[in-house]
Amino acid sequence: MSINRKKVIENLSKIDIGGNDEGLIPAFGVFVNQLPAVFWNSFAERLTRQVGVDLTEAAEFLLVNAAHECGYHTGYGIITSEEWKAVIAPMVEQVPEDILHGAFAVLTAWGWAKCEITELVPGERMVVRAYDYYEADVVEYGAASKPGAYMLQGISAAFMDLAYGGPYDVTGKKGIRTFRTVQTKGIECGNEYGEFVVSKN
């Protein structure tokens, strides 16, 4: 890997990003918003608890799918942005592997998740380890019975789609959902870190 994570995180953290008059933050070729982590966590918790046991799996799938679609389109915006070209692109030597490492450095720099790739078999499998992420905040109320980092599950699969699923498709009809993620560990469950194993569908 030729990506200097420390340098990427340090340089991106210096970029002053603020909201516009509509409350949106235009950066990295996409529009994002800033909401408290508790908003997203409570939304996911309410959704999965209130649907009933027979629909819990479907609700969790929808949460992961939303993150997968967002990660696919937002991820593409990030890796084609001016900020990416200035900070990360000069370090990229091996495509798409270095791009994947750079994308996870962006997640860390933006405070979405302190995470990195710990294993990568190009086009086949990736293991991501996350040492901090907002979906783990629920552990403050006691360890969860099962992993529930839906955002990181979806984004991890989406980033593999962008790397190995074929050309980016703005319609989301091709190239997406070629990979899936299984969360094997979670801080929310009392583990030291979250672990996300991405493999082909």
Summary of the structure (lengths in Angstrom):
residues: 201
radius of gyration: 16.5
end to end distance: 25.7
largest distance: 49.7
contacts: 622
relative contact order: 0.16
helix: 49%
strand: 19%
